[in-house]
Amino acid sequence: MKSSRRTEIYINDVFQFRFIIVLFLIVLAEGPLMGYGIFAAFSALAKAQAGGENYYTFYKILLLTFVPITLFNLYMGAYFSHKIAGPLYQFDQKTRNLAKGDLTSMVYLRKGDTMVEYGETYNDMVDSLRKLVTTEKAEAQKIADELRKTGMELSGSPSPEQLKTIAGKLSALSERMHSINSAFKTDIVQKTISDTRG
């Protein structure tokens, strides 16, 4: 059986690279500020212990350094999680609709959202499914109409020659019925077996 463990670290190079660069720049910008804050705070603490200043300066420097950084990190966390969670929520809702048979359920993402290319791929998939289902529904309707006609032919007293013709028509209709879902892979057991071997 195939392992479900990931072997590739970079799945989507462009998306992951952008994300890593942004996080790196945030850390790079915060590093000197944090370093200065820690240095200034402990310098104030050393002076306070030596009797030159009071402990208030130590706490003030800590607050002035770490509170803005913490607030900034909370804001950036909310911003980035929204850029990821928003599209994921859309995909979740739209795939649930698709599972219920709604072939009009398209994903619409904003320009700055992550995963825009996945939204386009999803929409292409839904469009292809809609076209396949429409084509196959039309073919099924044609077969149903032909079956009705054939049924009417049987309603009288057909001759042996007519029965032979009707049997040929039914055989041809049966073949067409089997080909209707040929565009869909529906045998999950066979697909699972081939996936584990591949």
N, C-alpha and C positions, 0 to 999 in steps of 0.2 A: 504494500500500500504506500502511496506517495505521502511524503511528509508535508505538513501544512506550514512548516517553518520557512520564513523568508530567507532567501539566500542573497538577494540583492538589497543593498542599502538605499540606493538611489533609484526610485521607481519613476518619478517624474522629475528629471534633472532641473528643468527651468523653475518649476514651482519650489522645489526644495532648496535650490541655490538661492533664490530670492529670499525665502524665509530665513535661511541661515545667515545671509548677509545682513538682513534687517536686525536680527537678534544680535549679531556680532557688533553692529554699529551702536545699538543701544547699550550693550555692555561696555564698549569702548568709550562711549560718551560718559557713562556713569562711573567708570573706573577712577579717573582723576578726581572727580567730585567726592566719591566715597573715600578715596585715599586721603584727600585733603581734610575731609570731615573727621575721619578717624585720627589723623595726625593732630589736628587742631583740638579735638576733644581730649585726647590724652595729654597734650601739652598743657591744656587748662587744668586737667586733673592733677598733673605733676605740680603745677604752680599752686593749686589749692592745697595740696598735701604739704607743700613747703611753706604755706602760710601767706603766699603772695596774692592769691585770689580766692574767692569762695567757690563752692561746688556748683553754684547757679550757672556759671559760664560753661562748665562742662556739659550740663544738661541742655543748655540753650543751643550749643553747637551741635550736639547730637540731634536735637529736634529739628534745627534748621537744615541739617544735612539729610537725615534719613526720612523725615516726613515727606518732603517734596519728591524724593526718589521713590518712596513707596507709593505715593499717589500717582506718579507718572507711570510706574510699573503696573499698577491696577488699571489705569486708563489704557495702556498699550495692550494689556491682557484682554480687556473687554473689547477693544478695537479688533485685535487679531482673531479672537474667538468668534466675534460677530461675522468677520469676513469668511470664516470657515464654517461656523455653525449655521449661518443663514442658508448657504447653498446646500448643506447636508440636510437641513430641515425641508427645503424645497424638494430634494431628491426623495426623501422619505415619503412626503405627502404624495408626490406624483407617481412614485412606484406603487404605492397603496392603491391609488386610483386606477393605475394600469392593471394591477392584479384583479380589480373588480370589472375589467373589461372596457374601461374608458380610454379609447384610443385617440382622444383629443387632449389628453393630459400632457401638456408640454411644460418644460422647465424654462423659466425666464429669469436670468440672473442679471444683476447690474454690472456695468462696465468694470468697476474696480473690484468686484468679487473674485475670490479664488475659484478655481474649477470651472471657469467659463467654457473652456474647451470640452470638458466632460458634459456640460449642459448641451452643447451643440451635438455631441455624439449621441446623447440620450434622445434628443429631439429627432435626429436622423433615424435612430432605431424605431421610435414610435411612428414616424412617417412611413418607414418601410413596412412595419407591421400593419399599419392602416391600409396601405396599398395592397399588401398580400391578402388581408382579410376581405377587402372590398372585391378583389378579383375572384377569390374563392367563393364568396357569397353569390356573386353573379353567376359563376359556373354551377353552383349548387341549385340556384333558381332555374337555370336552363335545364338541368337534369330533372328537376321536379316537374317542370312543364312537359318535358318529353315523356316522363313516367305517366302523367295524367293522360296524355294523348294515347299512349300504349294501353293504358287501362281502358280507355274508351273503345279501342280496337278489340279488346278482349270481351267487352260487354255483350257483343252480339254472339253469333255462332260462327267463329272463324273456321275456315277450312284448314286442313293439315298444312297446306302451303303457307297460309297466312300465319299459322302457329309457328312454323319454322322461321319466318321473317321476324315475328315478334320475339322469339327466343334469341335471335341474333341481335336485335335491338337491345334487349335486356342485358345480354352479355356485354355489349359495347357500353351501355350505361353503367354497368357494374365496374368496368375498367376505369371509366371516367371518375366514378365515385372514389375509387381507391387512389387516384392521382390527385384528388383535391388537396389533401394535406401534405403533399410531398415536399413542399417548401419548408415545413416545420420539422425539427428534430423533436420527436415526442417520446422516444423510448429512453427514459431516464436510466434504466438499469444498464442498457447497452452503452450509453454515453459515459456512465460512471466507470464501467469496466474499461472502456477505451482510454479514459482520462488517467486511470491508475496505471495502465500499461505504458502510456506515453511519457 
